[in-house]
Amino acid sequence: MSTEVLICGAGRTPFGRSEATGRQLAVGAVNAALADAGIAWPRVRAAFGGSDSAGLADTLVAQLGLTGLPFVNVKNGCATGGSALISAVNAIRSGMADVVLAVGFDKHPRGAFDPRPEDWGLGAEYGSDGLMVTTQFFGMKIQRYMHDHEVTARTLALVAEKAYRNGALTPDAWRRKPVSAEEILGSGMVSDPLTRYMFCSPGAGAAALVLCSPEAARTMDGTPVTLRSAAVRTRRFGSFEVFSPWIPAGELTSVSRDASAAAFEEAGVGPGDVDVCQLQDTESGAEVMHMAECGFCADGEQERLVASGATGIGGTLPVNTDGGCIANGEPIGASGLRQVYEVVQQLRGRAGERQVPGQPRVGFTHVYGAPGVSACTVLSR
């Protein structure tokens, strides 16, 4: 069960709006990952994948090839891609297969997501009373955090400014125009303190990874990156989550703290060893909170770190070097694997204009989704 797992192929599509279907985007990402690894589809022995609203991943075999491999559908909110990845890792470690595919994809319409309360264990009245609004939740959560830890709205704007700046350096990003912090602050309030340009948008896109055992990796063309750990956790009592109908008094728990701690423990490294990281940034307040929840700083220290440029590409802790969800948008099923794709490129030294200097050796990814699930990975070269 301790078999080393390597990523030998990584592929993604452009994110944003697309005339292609979600499934077509997925096939494109899979073929890009296979080409990166230097293998053909029949070499894959098992696959895991999913989307939130663009179809069933196992049906991709109709285009990829009817080879009879086991293909398991995964659906776990924003953690769908991370959960597919963890399933692929376990398939290799268990000896089920030596070459495994993980794929995530989605295509969302314009506007906000439209979840049904009944699908989340809530009564229909929860939606009719106007409580199934994710922007409202994110606003409340960061408002409380800013009050408790003296974080200012300008820090939120600087996080978004960095996202758009990095997106401008990422050929496959959706938002590729730099936006100033002043313009972000003045872009119109959505859910106080979050303005329009602090949020990501639903979109379309796909990402895929080819994972393999060390023995299989020796037969492939791709430059391997070691996946040192992958962990997924759900919320504990006391967490403040999307769609929570109530919150208990006392100190909050955090599913992101639990998942990141598990990933670091399994990898045998700590946050201080990380050279580049991807953190869930559904909106800029999420990135701020996740910096602390994943162990990269103390609560409230973000104010200084962000202002100093520490989280920029040339800083001491580069965060969301591809622009994150804010610049790429969020096709739910694909986001977690997009993060891993970006870290793989950074560790390979192939990130182009957004390449982190100094040959980064350890990377970290983190996704968070409703109603309280998080998946984290640690990678190294």
C-alpha positions in Angstrom: 0.0 0.0 0.0 3.1 2.3 0.1 3.8 2.1 -3.6 5.2 5.4 -5.0 2.9 7.2 -7.4 4.2 9.3 -10.2 2.4 11.8 -12.5 3.8 11.2 -16.0 1.2 13.1 -18.1 -0.8 16.2 -17.6 -3.2 18.0 -19.9 -5.8 20.7 -19.8 -8.0 22.8 -22.1 -8.5 26.5 -22.1 -11.0 27.5 -19.4 -13.9 30.0 -20.0 -16.7 29.9 -22.5 -16.7 27.2 -25.2 -18.8 26.0 -28.1 -17.6 22.4 -27.3 -19.5 20.2 -25.0 -18.1 19.3 -21.6 -17.4 15.8 -22.8 -15.6 17.1 -25.9 -13.4 19.2 -23.6 -12.7 16.2 -21.4 -11.6 14.1 -24.4 -9.2 16.9 -25.4 -7.7 17.1 -21.9 -7.3 13.3 -21.8 -5.6 13.2 -25.2 -3.2 16.0 -24.1 -2.3 14.1 -20.9 -1.7 10.9 -22.9 0.5 12.7 -25.4 2.4 14.3 -22.6 3.1 10.8 -21.1 3.9 9.4 -24.5 1.3 6.6 -24.4 -1.9 5.6 -26.2 -5.3 5.1 -24.5 -5.1 1.3 -24.5 -2.1 1.5 -22.1 -4.4 3.0 -19.4 -5.6 0.2 -17.0 -8.2 2.1 -15.0 -9.8 5.6 -14.9 -11.6 7.8 -12.5 -13.4 11.1 -13.3 -16.3 13.3 -13.0 -18.2 16.5 -13.6 -20.9 18.4 -11.7 -23.2 19.1 -14.7 -21.6 18.0 -18.0 -22.3 14.3 -18.1 -20.9 11.0 -16.9 -17.1 10.5 -17.2 -17.3 6.8 -17.9 -19.1 7.5 -21.2 -15.9 9.1 -22.5 -14.8 5.7 -23.6 -17.1 6.0 -26.6 -14.6 8.6 -28.0 -11.4 7.4 -26.3 -11.7 3.7 -27.1 -13.7 0.7 -26.0 -10.9 -1.1 -24.2 -13.0 -2.5 -21.4 -11.1 -0.8 -18.6 -12.8 0.0 -15.2 -13.9 3.6 -15.3 -15.5 5.0 -12.1 -17.6 8.2 -12.0 -16.8 10.6 -9.2 -19.0 13.5 -8.0 -17.8 15.5 -5.0 -18.6 19.1 -5.6 -15.6 21.3 -6.0 -13.5 18.4 -4.7 -14.5 16.2 -7.6 -11.2 16.4 -9.4 -9.2 15.9 -6.2 -11.4 13.0 -5.2 -10.9 11.4 -8.7 -7.1 11.9 -8.2 -7.1 10.2 -4.8 -9.1 7.3 -6.2 -6.5 6.9 -9.0 -3.7 7.0 -6.4 -5.3 4.3 -4.4 -5.8 2.2 -7.5 -2.0 2.2 -8.0 -1.1 1.7 -4.4 -3.5 -1.3 -4.1 -2.0 -3.0 -7.1 -5.3 -2.6 -9.1 -3.5 -1.0 -12.0 -0.1 0.4 -13.0 -1.3 3.2 -15.3 -4.4 5.2 -14.2 -6.2 8.2 -15.6 -7.9 11.0 -13.5 -10.1 13.5 -15.4 -12.4 16.3 -14.4 -14.5 18.5 -16.6 -17.6 20.7 -16.6 -19.5 23.3 -18.6 -21.7 25.7 -16.7 -24.2 28.2 -18.1 -23.9 31.9 -17.5 -24.9 33.2 -14.1 -24.7 31.6 -10.7 -24.9 28.0 -9.8 -28.5 26.8 -9.1 -28.3 24.0 -6.5 -31.5 22.3 -5.2 -31.7 22.4 -1.4 -33.1 18.8 -1.3 -29.8 17.5 -2.9 -27.9 19.0 0.1 -30.0 17.5 2.9 -32.0 20.7 3.3 -35.7 21.5 3.0 -37.1 23.2 -0.1 -37.9 26.3 2.1 -34.2 26.9 2.5 -34.0 27.9 -1.1 -37.3 29.7 -1.3 -36.2 31.8 1.7 -33.1 32.9 -0.2 -30.5 31.0 1.7 -29.0 28.9 -1.1 -26.8 31.7 -2.3 -23.1 31.0 -2.3 -22.0 34.6 -2.6 -23.9 35.4 0.6 -22.1 32.6 2.5 -18.7 33.7 1.3 -19.4 37.3 2.2 -20.5 36.3 5.7 -17.5 34.0 6.3 -14.8 36.5 5.2 -16.6 39.3 7.1 -16.3 37.4 10.3 -12.7 36.5 9.6 -11.8 40.1 8.8 -13.3 41.2 12.1 -11.5 38.6 14.1 -8.1 39.0 12.5 -7.9 42.6 11.3 -7.8 41.9 7.6 -8.8 44.8 5.4 -10.8 45.0 2.1 -7.7 46.2 0.3 -6.0 42.8 1.0 -8.9 41.1 -0.7 -8.4 43.4 -3.7 -4.7 42.8 -3.8 -5.4 39.0 -3.9 -7.7 39.4 -6.9 -5.2 41.8 -8.5 -2.5 39.1 -8.3 -5.0 36.6 -9.8 -5.6 38.7 -12.9 -1.9 39.5 -13.2 -1.0 35.8 -13.2 -3.9 35.0 -15.5 -2.5 37.4 -18.1 0.6 35.1 -18.1 -1.4 31.9 -18.5 -2.4 31.1 -22.2 -5.3 28.8 -21.1 -6.8 31.2 -18.5 -10.1 32.8 -19.1 -9.4 36.3 -17.6 -6.2 37.5 -19.3 -6.3 41.2 -18.6 -4.7 42.7 -15.5 -7.1 44.6 -13.2 -5.9 47.1 -10.6 -6.8 46.8 -6.9 -8.6 50.2 -7.2 -10.8 48.9 -10.1 -11.5 45.7 -8.2 -12.6 47.7 -5.1 -14.9 49.8 -7.2 -16.4 47.0 -9.3 -19.7 46.9 -7.4 -20.6 45.2 -4.1 -22.0 41.7 -4.4 -22.0 40.4 -0.8 -20.2 42.8 1.5 -17.1 43.0 1.6 -16.8 41.1 -1.7 -17.0 43.0 -5.0 -17.8 41.7 -8.4 -14.2 41.3 -9.5 -13.2 39.4 -6.4 -15.3 36.4 -7.5 -14.6 33.6 -10.0 -17.2 32.8 -12.6 -18.8 29.4 -13.6 -17.3 28.3 -16.9 -16.2 25.4 -19.1 -13.0 23.4 -19.1 -11.3 20.1 -18.5 -8.0 18.7 -17.0 -6.5 15.2 -16.9 -3.6 13.4 -15.3 -1.8 10.1 -16.1 -0.6 8.5 -12.9 1.6 5.4 -12.9 3.8 3.2 -10.8 7.6 3.7 -10.9 8.0 0.6 -13.1 5.5 1.9 -15.6 7.0 5.4 -15.5 10.3 4.1 -16.8 8.6 3.2 -20.1 7.0 6.6 -20.6 8.2 9.8 -22.2 6.8 12.3 -19.7 9.0 14.0 -17.1 7.7 12.4 -13.9 6.6 14.3 -10.8 6.1 12.4 -7.6 2.7 12.6 -5.9 3.9 12.4 -2.3 0.4 12.5 -0.7 -3.3 13.0 -1.5 -5.9 13.4 1.2 -9.6 14.2 1.3 -11.7 15.1 4.4 -15.3 16.1 5.1 -16.4 18.6 7.7 -16.5 18.0 11.5 -19.0 19.5 13.9 -18.4 23.2 14.4 -17.4 24.0 10.8 -18.9 27.1 9.0 -19.8 25.8 5.6 -21.7 26.7 2.4 -25.4 26.2 2.9 -25.0 25.6 6.7 -28.4 26.2 8.2 -26.8 27.1 11.6 -23.5 27.5 13.3 -22.6 26.5 16.9 -20.9 28.8 19.3 -17.2 28.4 20.2 -14.1 27.9 18.2 -14.7 26.8 14.6 -13.3 23.6 13.1 -12.0 23.6 9.5 -12.1 20.8 6.9 -9.3 22.5 5.1 -7.1 22.4 8.2 -7.9 18.7 8.5 -7.2 17.8 4.9 -4.0 19.8 4.6 -2.6 18.4 7.9 -3.3 14.9 6.7 -1.6 15.6 3.3 1.5 17.1 5.0 1.8 14.2 7.5 1.6 11.6 4.8 4.2 13.4 2.6 6.6 13.9 5.5 7.0 17.6 4.9 5.5 20.8 6.3 4.1 24.0 4.9 7.5 25.6 5.2 8.9 23.2 2.6 6.5 24.3 -0.1 7.9 26.3 -3.0 4.6 26.9 -4.9 1.0 26.3 -4.0 -2.5 26.4 -5.4 -5.3 27.3 -2.9 -9.1 27.4 -3.6 -10.0 30.9 -4.4 -13.7 30.8 -5.3 -13.4 34.5 -4.2 -10.4 36.4 -2.9 -11.4 36.0 0.7 -11.2 32.2 0.4 -7.5 32.5 -0.6 -6.8 34.7 2.4 -8.5 32.2 4.8 -7.0 29.1 3.2 -3.5 30.5 3.5 -3.9 30.1 7.3 -6.1 27.0 7.3 -3.5 25.1 5.2 -0.7 26.2 7.6 1.2 28.7 5.5 0.8 31.6 8.0 -0.9 32.6 11.2 -4.4 34.0 11.1 -4.1 37.8 10.4 -0.6 37.5 9.0 -2.0 37.6 5.5 -2.3 41.4 5.7 1.4 41.7 5.7 2.3 38.8 3.4 0.0 39.9 0.6 1.0 43.6 0.8 4.7 42.6 0.7 4.3 40.6 -2.5 5.2 37.3 -0.8 2.4 35.5 -2.6 3.4 36.7 -6.0 5.3 34.6 -8.6 8.6 35.9 -7.4 7.7 35.9 -3.7 8.6 33.6 -0.9 5.3 31.7 -1.2 3.9 31.9 -4.7 0.1 31.2 -4.6 -2.1 30.5 -7.6 0.5 31.1 -10.2 -1.9 30.5 -13.0 -4.5 33.0 -11.7 -6.5 30.4 -9.7 -10.3 30.2 -10.0 -10.6 34.0 -10.2 -8.7 34.2 -13.5 -9.5 30.7 -14.9 -13.2 30.5 -13.8 -14.5 27.4 -12.1 -15.8 24.4 -14.1 -16.4 22.5 -10.9 -15.2 19.0 -11.9 -12.0 20.3 -13.5 -10.7 22.8 -10.9 -8.8 20.4 -8.6 -7.0 18.8 -11.5 -6.2 22.2 -13.0 -4.4 23.0 -9.8 -2.3 19.8 -10.0 -1.6 20.4 -13.7 -0.2 23.9 -12.8 2.1 22.6 -10.0 3.3 19.8 -12.3 4.4 22.4 -14.9 6.0 24.5 -12.2 8.0 21.6 -10.8 9.0 20.6 -14.3 10.2 24.2 -15.1 7.7 24.5 -18.0 5.4 27.3 -16.8 6.7 29.9 -19.2 6.2 33.5 -18.2 4.7 32.5 -14.9 7.5 30.2 -13.9 8.5 30.4 -10.3 12.2 31.2 -10.1 14.8 29.0 -8.3 13.7 25.6 -9.5 10.8 24.8 -7.1 10.9 21.3 -5.7 7.8 20.9 -3.6 4.3 21.9 -4.5 0.9 21.8 -2.7 -2.7 22.0 -3.9 -5.9 22.5 -2.0 -9.6 22.5 -3.0 -12.6 23.3 -0.9 -16.2 22.7 -1.8 -19.8 22.7 -0.4 -21.0 21.5 2.0 -17.6 21.1 3.6 -15.2 18.8 1.7 -11.5 19.4 1.0 -8.9 17.6 -1.0 -5.1 18.4 -0.8 -2.0 17.0 -2.4 1.8 17.4 -2.0 4.0 16.9 -5.0 7.8 17.0 -5.5 10.4 16.5 -8.2 
